[in-house]
């Protein structure tokens, strides 16, 4: 059972990595096609409704001038461009769950599990936690750069 879980996790990670590379390559090739970047944006086609001038003058007097938002830091922009932590974190979490299940099953065998396996499972759990924290920071950076 442990063999099937470990080898299944390995096969899943290889398939996920190859699929991710294929998706990225397809997106890159689709962006390189002629005419891909020439589509008009939806925001440019939107029209602003006309307001009466008197209402605009009174509302301008009552409100304070709006502050312009500051530009995000360079680290925030770099994190916003980096899109891989969430899928990698979810994959590591899935592998950690499978290996914890295998470790639980090994506890009921007559032979003791090797000590290195317990260390590997614990380090995989910490790596999954770190990747998921990095994914949360990435999502916050995306939100900050789009705002």
SEDOFI-946041 format. One line per 5 residues: their letters; for each residue x, y, z of N, C-alpha, C. Coordinates in Angstrom, 3 decimals, decimal comma. Example, Ala and Ser with C-alpha at 12.3 -4.5 7.8 and 13.67 -1.06 7.14 Angstrom:
<kemis>
as> 13,190:-5,690:7,800:12,300:-4,500:7,800:13,200:-3,300:7,800 | 12,850:-2,250:7,080:13,670:-1,060:7,140:12,900:0,030:7,870
</kemis>
This chain:
<kemis>
xxxxx> 0,825:-1,198:0,000:0,000:0,000:0,000:0,865:1,255:0,000 | 1,903:1,242:0,810:2,798:2,396:0,867:3,499:2,594:-0,469 | 3,867:1,480:-1,104:4,526:1,553:-2,400:3,601:2,224:-3,419 | 2,324:1,836:-3,418:1,377:2,425:-4,357:1,180:3,918:-4,089 | 1,136:4,307:-2,837:0,958:5,721:-2,515:2,179:6,540:-2,923
xxxxx> 3,359:6,015:-2,627:4,576:6,757:-2,961:4,755:6,843:-4,474 | 4,594:5,729:-5,160:4,764:5,740:-6,610:3,637:6,525:-7,296 | 2,431:6,469:-6,744:1,340:7,273:-7,290:1,603:8,755:-7,119 | 2,139:9,142:-5,970:2,508:10,539:-5,753:3,603:10,990:-6,692 | 4,567:10,108:-6,927:5,640:10,430:-7,861:5,092:10,573:-9,282
xxxxx> 4,231:9,664:-9,692:3,633:9,753:-11,026:2,768:11,000:-11,163 | 2,036:11,338:-10,102:1,215:12,540:-10,122:2,079:13,790:-10,258 | 3,178:13,840:-9,538:4,035:15,025:-9,619:4,684:15,152:-10,996 | 5,080:14,033:-11,591:5,673:14,089:-12,934:4,634:14,539:-13,956 | 3,430:13,986:-13,884:2,359:14,381:-14,814:1,975:15,847:-14,622
xxxxx> 1,926:16,291:-13,386:1,597:17,681:-13,102:2,664:18,612:-13,666 | 3,935:18,256:-13,478:5,022:19,094:-13,973:5,008:19,165:-15,492 | 4,828:18,032:-16,149:4,774:18,035:-17,611:3,551:18,791:-18,123 | 2,414:18,634:-17,470:1,212:19,360:-17,862:1,361:20,856:-17,678 | 1,982:21,252:-16,577:2,197:22,675:-16,317:3,109:23,275:-17,381
xxxxx> 4,158:22,565:-17,735:5,051:23,037:-18,784:4,348:23,140:-20,127 | 3,478:22,186:-20,414:2,721:22,210:-21,667:1,758:23,388:-21,705 | 1,089:23,674:-20,591:0,169:24,813:-20,531:0,924:26,126:-20,712 | 2,063:26,272:-20,047:2,854:27,502:-20,177:3,368:27,678:-21,605 | 3,837:26,598:-22,225:4,330:26,681:-23,599:3,198:27,023:-24,557
xxxxx> 2,009:26,472:-24,336:0,868:26,773:-25,197:0,458:28,235:-25,067 | 0,436:28,747:-23,848:0,102:30,157:-23,653:1,131:31,066:-24,328 | 2,397:30,696:-24,225:3,446:31,498:-24,831:3,307:31,494:-26,343 | 3,054:30,311:-26,910:2,895:30,221:-28,360:1,640:30,959:-28,832 | 0,568:30,900:-28,049:-0,654:31,611:-28,423:-0,445:33,121:-28,381
xxxxx> 0,376:33,599:-27,487:0,674:35,027:-27,418:1,563:35,493:-28,553 | 2,319:34,579:-29,153:3,219:34,926:-30,246:2,536:34,904:-31,612 | 1,312:34,400:-31,675:0,595:34,346:-32,950:0,280:35,752:-33,438 | 0,298:35,969:-34,756:-0,036:37,315:-35,247:-1,500:37,630:-34,985 | -1,736:38,839:-34,526:-3,105:39,273:-34,256:-3,590:38,937:-32,868
xxxxx> -2,756:38,325:-32,029:-3,208:37,941:-30,692:-3,350:39,154:-29,779 | -2,483:40,137:-29,929:-2,512:41,297:-29,041:-3,262:42,474:-29,610 | -3,954:42,316:-30,745:-4,606:43,436:-31,399:-6,084:43,553:-31,081 | -6,588:42,759:-30,178:-7,998:42,824:-29,843:-8,255:44,031:-28,956 | -9,301:44,801:-29,234:-9,574:45,974:-28,399:-10,031:45,543:-27,011
xxxxx> -9,649:46,332:-26,039:-10,035:45,995:-24,675:-11,472:46,427:-24,410 | -12,092:45,786:-23,444:-13,482:46,100:-23,108:-13,594:47,427:-22,378 | -12,550:47,790:-21,672:-12,605:49,045:-20,917:-12,633:50,253:-21,849 | -11,950:50,166:-22,965:-11,909:51,300:-23,878:-13,265:51,508:-24,550 | -14,045:50,456:-24,725:-15,321:50,565:-25,412:-16,429:51,110:-24,507
xxxxx> -16,211:51,114:-23,200:-17,224:51,582:-22,270:-17,381:53,102:-22,347 | -18,600:53,579:-22,277:-18,851:55,016:-22,310:-19,267:55,485:-20,924 | -18,848:56,659:-20,581:-19,212:57,267:-19,301:-20,495:58,052:-19,505 | -21,508:57,851:-18,649:-22,755:58,603:-18,830:-22,545:60,086:-18,526 | -23,273:60,920:-19,258:-23,166:62,366:-19,059:-23,910:62,771:-17,798
xxxxx> -23,297:63,642:-17,032:-23,921:64,172:-15,817:-24,216:65,652:-16,020 | -25,182:66,142:-15,319:-25,405:67,595:-15,373:-24,219:68,319:-14,750 | -23,893:69,467:-15,311:-22,708:70,193:-14,845:-22,889:70,737:-13,429 | -24,078:71,106:-13,078:-24,316:71,666:-11,750:-24,073:70,606:-10,673 | -24,489:69,368:-10,931:-24,288:68,309:-9,950:-22,799:68,000:-9,814
xxxxx> -22,067:68,093:-10,891:-20,628:67,821:-10,838:-19,911:68,896:-10,047 | -20,356:70,148:-10,177:-19,693:71,233:-9,450:-19,939:71,120:-7,945 | -21,165:70,798:-7,559:-21,458:70,707:-6,131:-20,762:69,503:-5,505 | -20,678:68,386:-6,227:-20,013:67,230:-5,652:-18,512:67,451:-5,572 | -17,961:68,236:-6,487:-16,528:68,510:-6,458:-16,174:69,402:-5,282
xxxxx> -17,069:70,269:-4,903:-16,788:71,154:-3,780:-16,825:70,409:-2,447 | -17,707:69,434:-2,330:-17,896:68,756:-1,058:-16,833:67,705:-0,775 | -16,284:67,082:-1,793:-15,318:66,010:-1,569:-13,900:66,560:-1,566 | -13,065:65,893:-0,799:-11,653:66,265:-0,759:-10,959:65,682:-1,991 | -9,856:66,267:-2,389:-9,146:65,710:-3,549:-8,670:64,290:-3,249
xxxxx> -8,837:63,416:-4,215:-8,481:62,010:-4,029:-6,966:61,835:-4,055 | -6,486:60,986:-3,168:-5,054:60,698:-3,128:-4,726:59,690:-4,216 | -3,630:59,893:-4,852:-3,192:58,910:-5,834:-2,490:57,780:-5,090 | -2,791:56,534:-5,433:-2,136:55,431:-4,725:-0,653:55,377:-5,073 | 0,126:54,983:-4,094:1,568:54,871:-4,322:1,867:53,654:-5,181
xxxxx> 2,983:53,712:-5,843:3,387:52,606:-6,706:3,898:51,449:-5,843 | 3,567:50,195:-6,214:4,030:49,057:-5,417:5,557:48,931:-5,456 | 6,102:48,329:-4,429:7,540:48,118:-4,369:7,986:47,166:-5,465 | 9,272:47,139:-5,731:9,823:46,261:-6,757:9,658:44,792:-6,374 | 9,813:44,474:-5,098:9,611:43,098:-4,632:8,160:42,663:-4,827
xxxxx> 7,215:43,573:-4,586:5,806:43,260:-4,775:5,498:43,005:-6,241 | 6,063:43,821:-7,128:5,845:43,596:-8,562:6,455:42,283:-9,016 | 7,626:41,940:-8,475:8,278:40,678:-8,830:7,438:39,492:-8,354 | 6,925:39,582:-7,127:6,071:38,510:-6,609:4,777:38,382:-7,409 | 4,238:39,486:-7,895:2,999:39,442:-8,667:3,206:38,759:-10,016
xxxxx> 4,403:38,840:-10,566:4,678:38,198:-11,855:4,964:36,713:-11,708 | 5,287:36,273:-10,511:5,669:34,890:-10,264:4,410:34,098:-9,965 | 4,003:33,166:-10,817:2,688:32,537:-10,697:2,728:31,069:-10,301 | 3,865:30,545:-9,896:3,927:29,109:-9,649:3,756:28,650:-8,210 | 3,787:29,478:-7,165:3,733:28,917:-5,812:2,431:28,204:-5,453
xxxxx> 1,298:28,652:-5,946:0,028:28,021:-5,556:-0,084:26,597:-6,088 | 0,142:26,333:-7,375:0,072:24,939:-7,825:1,125:24,051:-7,177 | 2,329:24,585:-6,985:3,366:23,783:-6,341:3,028:23,510:-4,879 | 2,472:24,501:-4,200:2,075:24,307:-2,806:0,967:23,289:-2,661 | -0,010:23,326:-3,568:-1,094:22,339:-3,514:-0,582:20,938:-3,827
xxxxx> 0,345:20,829:-4,770:0,933:19,530:-5,083:1,733:18,999:-3,893 | 2,517:19,865:-3,253:3,283:19,438:-2,082:2,358:19,034:-0,940 | 1,247:19,738:-0,787:0,280:19,386:0,250:-0,348:18,029:-0,033 | -0,652:17,758:-1,287:-1,202:16,462:-1,671:-0,191:15,336:-1,429 | 1,067:15,579:-1,780:2,102:14,575:-1,540:2,327:14,361:-0,044
xxxxx> 2,256:15,439:0,728:2,414:15,319:2,174:1,282:14,490:2,773 | 0,059:14,733:2,322:-1,074:13,957:2,828:-0,937:12,476:2,493 | -0,498:12,169:1,276:-0,297:10,775:0,889:0,811:10,107:1,675 | 1,893:10,817:1,895:2,991:10,220:2,655:2,643:10,087:4,141 | 1,821:11,007:4,676:1,354:10,842:6,062:0,456:9,618:6,194
xxxxx> -0,366:9,383:5,189:-1,215:8,195:5,178:-0,363:6,930:5,101 | 0,672:6,966:4,293:1,579:5,815:4,203:2,318:5,607:5,527 | 2,722:6,692:6,176:3,402:6,592:7,468:2,468:5,994:8,517 | 1,218:6,387:8,481:0,231:5,837:9,409:0,051:4,341:9,162 | -0,002:3,931:7,900:-0,133:2,517:7,579:1,091:1,712:7,976
xxxxx> 2,272:2,326:7,892:3,509:1,630:8,258:3,611:1,407:9,759 | 2,896:2,186:10,535:2,959:2,033:11,991:2,351:0,703:12,430 | 1,489:0,112:11,637:0,823:-1,137:12,004:1,506:-2,374:11,412 | 2,635:-2,188:10,754:3,375:-3,331:10,223:4,241:-3,935:11,325 | 4,623:-5,196:11,152:5,509:-5,783:12,167:6,913:-5,166:12,140
xxxxx> 7,379:-4,777:10,957:8,700:-4,134:10,883:8,539:-2,629:11,116 | 9,542:-2,052:11,709:9,507:-0,608:11,966:9,897:0,141:10,697 | 9,276:1,286:10,506:9,602:2,128:9,345:10,952:2,786:9,577 | 11,710:3,026:8,518:13,008:3,690:8,695:12,826:5,113:9,235 | 13,774:5,526:10,041:13,699:6,854:10,652:13,799:7,973:9,640
xxxxx> 14,488:7,720:8,531:14,617:8,743:7,506:13,266:9,057:6,851 | 12,386:8,060:6,802:11,077:8,284:6,209:10,272:9,292:7,023 | 10,361:9,196:8,347:9,655:10,151:9,205:10,209:11,566:9,009 | 11,513:11,655:8,880:12,126:12,960:8,621:11,730:13,520:7,262 | 11,633:12,639:6,260:11,222:13,063:4,932:9,783:13,576:4,937
xxxxx> 8,915:12,878:5,656:7,515:13,308:5,729:7,414:14,656:6,430 | 8,149:14,832:7,499:8,070:16,106:8,219:8,655:17,247:7,392 | 9,756:17,011:6,667:10,320:18,077:5,834:9,401:18,395:4,656 | 8,712:17,386:4,127:7,747:17,638:3,058:6,582:18,481:3,568 | 6,164:18,248:4,790:5,103:19,071:5,384:5,532:20,516:5,561
xxxxx> 6,756:20,742:6,016:7,251:22,107:6,183:7,409:22,794:4,828 | 7,865:22,045:3,826:8,000:22,627:2,486:6,629:23,006:1,923 | 5,625:22,164:2,151:4,267:22,476:1,683:3,737:23,723:2,384 | 3,982:23,838:3,682:3,526:25,017:4,419:4,219:26,285:3,902 | 5,531:26,194:3,644:6,263:27,359:3,142:5,766:27,757:1,753
xxxxx> 5,510:26,784:0,897:5,007:27,097:-0,442:3,611:27,714:-0,392 | 2,770:27,250:0,510:1,434:27,828:0,621:1,468:29,245:1,199 | 2,382:29,512:2,112:2,553:30,878:2,621:3,056:31,788:1,508 | 3,994:31,296:0,703:4,491:32,060:-0,433:3,379:32,303:-1,459 | 2,482:31,329:-1,625:1,348:31,500:-2,536:0,406:32,580:-2,027
xxxxx> 0,181:32,634:-0,714:-0,659:33,692:-0,148:-0,019:35,067:-0,363 | 1,297:35,156:-0,175:1,992:36,420:-0,437:1,892:36,798:-1,909 | 1,958:35,805:-2,787:1,824:36,054:-4,217:0,447:36,604:-4,550 | -0,602:36,037:-3,951:-1,956:36,536:-4,196:-2,137:37,957:-3,660 | -1,538:38,266:-2,519:-1,593:39,631:-1,995:-0,854:40,600:-2,906
xxxxx> 0,280:40,181:-3,456:1,025:41,042:-4,373:0,246:41,269:-5,664 | -0,437:40,241:-6,149:-1,291:40,409:-7,333:-2,394:41,425:-7,069 | -3,012:41,310:-5,909:-4,079:42,238:-5,537:-3,546:43,670:-5,441 | -2,361:43,822:-4,872:-1,776:45,157:-4,686:-1,382:45,776:-6,020 | -0,889:44,985:-6,945:-0,463:45,543:-8,227:-1,631:45,853:-9,147
xx> -2,751:45,200:-8,975:-3,922:45,466:-9,808:-4,769:46,608:-9,286 | -4,608:46,962:-8,039:-5,420:47,998:-7,427:-5,040:49,359:-7,893
</kemis>
